[in-house]
Amino acid sequence: MASQAPQPGLAALMAYLDDRAVPKAICTRNFDVPVRHLLDTFLPGSPFDPVVTREFKPPKPDPAGILHIARRWGLDGAGGLIMVGDSIDDMAAGRRAGAATVLLVNGVNKRLAAHEYTDLVIERLDDLVGILEHGFEGRDARQRDEAMDNKDSRLADEPTSAAL
């Protein structure tokens, strides 16, 4: 635990979320003790509830942990949640739960950037601040918008009336 270090941009993202009273939870395959140590050491004033660790069954990539968070927050499903993670299990659990997924990309996981379960890719946690400020848009929404744009452009090319 002595070697634990926060991800770049963690403090800025947490401050942004806390200032706006955005609820936060953790869904991890780590044990409770290291997670508590990380929270107590690097984020002592930033509440996370619930904290779902590997003791929760079934673990990721099953969506049960994320759905548990949604229920705990009084939501009917995970459609309003964003799962931020760095593994295929994170992306799979988020997608299977119905949450938007954000990949925190690094040298080991960059192949996941194009994976079907990944909605958005960031390099630092505080990259999310600007994204949230301008309205988060995951892959499904972008594809829907692109399909509508394509449909609109096809309609624009068609004559709306004809002179005979």
C-alpha positions as CSV (number, residue, x, y, z in Angstrom):
1,M,0.0,0.0,0.0
2,A,3.0,2.3,0.5
3,S,3.4,2.3,-3.3
4,Q,-0.1,3.5,-4.0
5,A,-0.3,6.7,-5.9
6,P,-3.4,8.6,-7.2
7,Q,-4.0,8.6,-10.9
8,P,-3.2,12.0,-12.6
9,G,-6.1,14.3,-12.5
10,L,-7.9,12.5,-9.6
11,A,-8.0,15.4,-7.2
12,A,-9.3,17.9,-9.8
13,L,-12.0,15.5,-11.0
14,M,-13.1,14.7,-7.4
15,A,-13.2,18.5,-6.5
16,Y,-15.3,19.1,-9.6
17,L,-17.8,16.3,-8.7
18,D,-17.9,17.2,-5.0
19,D,-18.5,20.9,-5.8
20,R,-21.6,19.9,-7.8
21,A,-22.7,17.2,-5.3
22,V,-22.4,14.5,-7.9
23,P,-22.6,11.1,-6.1
24,K,-19.6,8.8,-6.5
25,A,-19.2,5.1,-5.9
26,I,-16.4,2.6,-6.4
27,C,-16.7,-0.8,-8.1
28,T,-13.3,-2.6,-8.0
29,R,-11.8,-6.0,-7.9
30,N,-9.4,-4.8,-5.1
31,F,-9.8,-5.8,-1.5
32,D,-11.5,-3.4,1.0
33,V,-8.3,-2.5,3.0
34,P,-6.3,-1.1,0.1
35,V,-9.3,0.8,-1.2
36,R,-10.0,2.3,2.2
37,H,-6.3,3.2,2.4
38,L,-6.4,4.9,-1.0
39,L,-9.5,6.9,0.0
40,D,-8.2,7.9,3.4
41,T,-4.8,8.9,2.1
42,F,-5.7,10.7,-1.1
43,L,-9.4,11.6,-0.9
44,P,-10.2,12.1,2.8
45,G,-13.0,14.6,2.2
46,S,-14.5,13.0,-0.8
47,P,-17.4,10.6,-0.1
48,F,-17.9,7.4,-2.0
49,D,-21.0,5.3,-1.4
50,P,-21.2,2.5,-1.9
51,V,-17.8,1.0,-2.2
52,V,-18.1,-2.3,-4.0
53,T,-15.0,-4.5,-3.6
54,R,-14.1,-8.0,-4.6
55,E,-16.0,-9.3,-1.6
56,F,-19.2,-8.4,-3.6
57,K,-20.5,-11.4,-5.6
58,P,-20.5,-11.8,-8.5
59,P,-17.5,-9.7,-9.3
60,K,-16.8,-7.7,-12.5
61,P,-17.2,-8.3,-15.4
62,D,-20.7,-9.2,-14.2
63,P,-22.8,-6.0,-14.0
64,A,-24.2,-6.8,-10.6
65,G,-21.9,-4.4,-8.7
66,I,-22.8,-1.5,-10.9
67,L,-26.5,-2.3,-10.8
68,H,-26.1,-2.5,-7.0
69,I,-24.8,1.1,-7.0
70,A,-27.7,2.2,-9.2
71,R,-30.2,0.6,-6.8
72,R,-28.5,2.1,-3.8
73,W,-28.8,5.6,-5.4
74,G,-32.5,4.9,-6.0
75,L,-32.2,4.5,-9.8
76,D,-34.2,2.0,-11.8
77,G,-31.2,1.0,-13.9
78,A,-27.6,2.1,-14.7
79,G,-28.5,4.2,-17.7
80,G,-27.6,7.4,-15.8
81,L,-24.2,6.2,-14.6
82,I,-20.8,6.5,-16.1
83,M,-18.3,3.7,-15.4
84,V,-14.7,4.9,-15.5
85,G,-12.1,2.2,-15.6
86,D,-8.9,0.9,-17.2
87,S,-9.7,-2.8,-17.9
88,I,-11.9,-4.9,-20.2
89,D,-13.8,-6.1,-17.1
90,D,-14.6,-2.4,-16.3
91,M,-15.9,-1.7,-19.8
92,A,-17.8,-5.0,-19.9
93,A,-19.5,-4.6,-16.5
94,G,-20.4,-1.0,-17.4
95,R,-21.8,-1.9,-20.8
96,R,-23.7,-5.0,-19.5
97,A,-25.2,-2.8,-16.8
98,G,-26.4,-0.2,-19.3
99,A,-24.0,2.5,-18.1
100,A,-21.9,4.7,-20.3
101,T,-18.2,3.6,-20.2
102,V,-15.1,5.7,-20.1
103,L,-11.7,4.0,-20.6
104,L,-8.7,5.6,-18.7
105,V,-6.2,4.7,-21.4
106,N,-2.6,3.7,-20.7
107,G,0.3,1.9,-22.4
108,V,-1.1,-1.5,-21.4
109,N,-4.8,-1.1,-22.4
110,K,-4.8,1.1,-25.4
111,R,-6.1,-1.7,-27.6
112,L,-9.4,-1.3,-25.6
113,A,-9.9,2.2,-27.0
114,A,-11.6,0.8,-30.1
115,H,-13.5,-2.0,-28.2
116,E,-17.2,-2.1,-28.7
117,Y,-17.8,-1.7,-24.9
118,T,-15.8,1.5,-24.7
119,D,-17.9,4.7,-25.2
120,L,-15.2,7.3,-24.6
121,V,-11.4,7.4,-24.0
122,I,-9.5,9.7,-21.7
123,E,-5.8,10.0,-20.8
124,R,-6.2,11.6,-17.4
125,L,-9.1,11.6,-15.0
126,D,-9.5,15.4,-15.1
127,D,-10.2,15.1,-18.9
128,L,-13.7,14.2,-17.7
129,V,-14.2,17.7,-16.3
130,G,-14.4,19.4,-19.7
131,I,-16.5,16.5,-21.1
132,L,-19.0,16.8,-18.3
133,E,-19.1,20.6,-18.6
134,H,-20.1,20.3,-22.2
135,G,-22.5,17.4,-21.7
136,F,-21.3,13.8,-21.8
137,E,-22.0,12.0,-25.0
138,G,-21.2,8.3,-25.2
139,R,-20.7,6.2,-28.3
140,D,-24.4,5.2,-28.6
141,A,-25.5,8.8,-28.6
142,R,-22.8,9.8,-31.1
143,Q,-23.8,7.0,-33.4
144,R,-27.5,8.0,-33.1
145,D,-26.6,11.7,-33.9
146,E,-24.4,10.6,-36.8
147,A,-27.2,8.5,-38.2
148,M,-29.6,11.4,-37.9
149,D,-27.1,13.8,-39.5
150,N,-26.7,11.3,-42.4
151,K,-30.5,11.0,-42.8
152,D,-30.8,14.8,-42.6
153,S,-28.1,15.3,-45.3
154,R,-29.8,12.7,-47.6
155,L,-33.1,14.5,-47.1
156,A,-31.5,17.8,-47.8
157,D,-30.2,16.4,-51.2
158,E,-33.8,15.4,-52.2
159,P,-36.1,18.0,-53.7
160,T,-38.9,19.0,-51.4
161,S,-41.1,19.9,-54.3
162,A,-41.1,19.5,-58.0
163,A,-42.3,21.8,-60.7
164,L,-44.0,19.9,-63.5
